[in-house]
């Protein structure tokens, strides 16, 4: 705007400078449209709409092959579609252009984790170094360490994430599984309670016992979870599995209630999960 006002006052150079104002207005329109497309691409990635996200990101890439955000997001889409070599290529290209991009380091760390490559930890630690207040990166580092059975180190990372995002269900649930892996079931139970409903906590604790080979305790906890929430589909599936392993009759709690339509919404009774890096607008402070 300042440039346009100067042009209006500069009569002798009016034509040239006013033409500049017109082109700058067109540029602003172009920039606004470009930003809107970036925002939509981020939203599509956050929703897991990989096909539409890729189409938009590929168009943006063709317009500017050195757009670091586009390279990072397209790398994430490639990763989620199982195209790990393509994902690595895009993310390394992003890091060549912007070595200080915490998002790209975090995304590349996840690519390496999926392939159980040893390079993952260094990428996650670099993301944490660059953005130490982002709990998503601490969660991802914790997950990477958990995968490698470095449970005490994983706890340290998850606890740092929990200090930044104390109400994050994913951080608390992941921390619970890490405590359970060290044999501290009491602390695991507390974290599961902070990470979800009472039924979800029972189900996750049951799964933690199952991972330790204690199917009898797992069975009882799955029963408790279903009594608290008869619609909890995952707890029901876990209970049926436990009954079969133990050679027990399938309990009545495992019989679906009539017209039970939804999946129960219980927290994941499964090993910890990592998060998409922080470009995605729906990241919780994530995990």
N, C-alpha and C positions, 0 to 999 in steps of 0.2 A: 504493500500500500504506500509506503514512503516513497518508493521509486516512482509510482504513478503520480503522486502529488507533485513531485519535482518536475515531471514531464509536463504537467499542465501549466506550471509556472514558466517553463522555459520556452517562450514563444518562438524564438529564432530556430530552435531545434525541435519544434513541436512535432513535425511529421515523423521524424525518425524515432523519437522517444515514445510517442503515443503508439506507434507500431509495436515498440517493445512492450508497452503495457498490455496491448491486446494479446501478444504471444505469451506473456507471463500469465494472463488469465487462462489461456488455453492450457498452459503448462500445469496450472493449479488444478484444472479439471482433470487432466490426465493423471496427475499425482494422486488425486482423491480416488479416482477409479482404480488405480494401481494398488493403493493402500486397501481399498475395499476388497479387491481380489485376494490380497495377502490374508486379510482377516478371515475371509470365507474359507480359504485353504486351511488355515489354522483350525477353524471350527470343524471342518470336515475331518481333519486328522484326529481332533479330540473326540469326535463321535465314532471313530473307527470306520468312516465311510471311505474305504481305501480307493475304490474305483473312481469315484468323483473327485476325491482329493488328488489322485495321481494325474487325472486329465487336466485339472487346473494348474497343478504344480509343473507339469511338463510344458504347458503353454508358457507359463511364467519363466521357466528355465530357458526356453527357446528365445524369449525376448532378451534375457540377460543371464547368460551362463555363469556369471560371477556373483549372483545374488546369494549371499551366505545363508540367509533364512530359507530360501527356496531349496537350496542344496541340502540343508539340514532336514527340512520337512520331507523332502522327497526321499532322503536316505531312510527316514523313519518308515515311510510307506513301503519302500523296498524291503526293509527288515521285516515288517509285519506280514508281508506276502511271501516271506521265506527266501527272498533274493539277496542273500547275504553279501555276495561279491559286489553286486550293484550298490547295495547300501554302504558298504565300506568305501567304495570308490567315491560316492557323493560326499560322504562325511569327511573323508580325508581331503577332498577338494575344498570343502568348506573350511577346514582347519588350516589349509595352506593359505587361504585368503584371510582368515581371521583366527590366528592361533589362540587368542584369548576367549574364544567362544565356549562358555561353559556348557551351553546346550549341545553343541556338536560333540564335545568330549563325552558328555553323559550318554548321548545317543550311540556313539561308537562303542562305549563301554558295554552297553546292553547288547549290541551286535556280537561283541566278543563273548559275553556271558552265554548267549544262546548257543554258541558253538563251543563253550567251555574252553576258550582260549586264555592263556595266562596273561595276555595284555590287558584284560578287562580292568583289573584293580587299578593300574596306573591311570587309565582314562577316568575312572570314577574319582580317584583322589585328586586329579587335576581339576575336575568339575567342582569338587568341594573346595579346593584351594581358591578357585576363581570366584565362587559364590558361596561362601561359608555359611550364609544365613538362609540358604535354600534347603528346606528339609527333604525335598524330593531327591536331591543328590546324595544326601547322607543316607536316606533309605536305600537308594540304589547301591551305594557302597556296601551297606549292611547285607543286602541281598547277595551281592557278589561274594562276600566273605562267607555267608551262610552256605552258598553252593559248594564252596571249597572246604566245608566242615570246620571253618575257623570260627566256632560259635561264640567264644568270648570276645573276639574282635568284632564280630557282627553285633553283639549286644552293645558294645561301646558306641558303635556307629548309630544303631537304632535309638539308643538313649539320647544321643545328641540331637537326633531328628525329633524325638518326643519332647525335648525341652523347647524346641522351636514350634512344634505343632502338637501340643498336648492332647488335643481332641481328635487327632487323625485316626480313624478306625484302622487304616492299613498299617500305619506305623505301630500302633499298639498290638495288632494281631501278629505282625511280623516279629515284634519283640517277644511276644508270648511264645511263638514257635522256637525262637532262639533260646529262650530260657528253658523250654522243655527239652531241647536237644542237649543241654548241659545237665539235665536231671533235676532242675529246680522247677518242679511241677506247681509248687505253691505260688511262686512268682509268675509262672506262666498263667495260672488261673486268674490272678489279679489283672494281668495285662489283657487277657481275653475279655474280662468283665468291662474294662475300660474301652474296649474296641468294638463293642456291639451290645445287643440285647442279652438278657439272661439265657435265652434259648441258644443264641449264637455262641455265647461263651461256653455253654455246656458241650455243644457240638464240636467246637474247636478243641476244647480240652480232651474230649473223647478221641478226636483224631490224633492229638499229641500222644495219648496213651497208646493208640493203635500203632503209631510209628515206632514206639518203643517195644512193641511186641506184647503189650499187656491188653489183650483183647477183652478179657473179662471186665476190667474197669471201663474200657471204651464202650462196651455193650451197655453198661448201666448208665453212663453219661448220655449216650444216644437216646436211651429211653426217657431220661429226665428232660432232654431237649425237646422231644416230641410231646411230652406231657405239657410243657410250657407253651409250645407252639405246634399244634397238630398239623399245620400247613407247611412245616419246614421240610421241603423235599429232599434237601441234601442229608439232613439228619436221618430221614427215613431210609434213604439209600444206604447210608453208612450202617444203620441198625440191621438192615436185612443182610448186608455183607458180614457183619459181626456174628449174627445168628448162624449163618451158614458155616463160617469158619469154626465156630464153637460147637457146631452140631446141635444147636438148640432149636426148638420150634420158633418160627417167626412170631414175635409178640403182637398182640392186638394193636399196640401203638403204631406199628409199621403199616397197618392197613389204611389206605387213604380214606379220608372222610368223604362222604358223598359231595359231589359238586366242588371239590377242592380244585380250583383252576390255576392258581398261581404257584410259583416255585418256592414261596416261603420267604424269599428275601434275606436268608441267613448269610452271615459272613462266611467267606471261603474257608471250608474245612479242608485245606490243602496246604502244601508248602508255601512259604511266603511268596509274594508277588512283587515285581518291581513296577515302576511307573514310567509313563512316557515323559520325556524331558519337559522342561518348564515352558517350552514355546506354546504348549496347548493351553488355551484360555480356561479350560475346565480343570486344570490341575489344582488339587485341593490345598496345597502347601504340602502338597500331596502327601506322598504315598497315599 
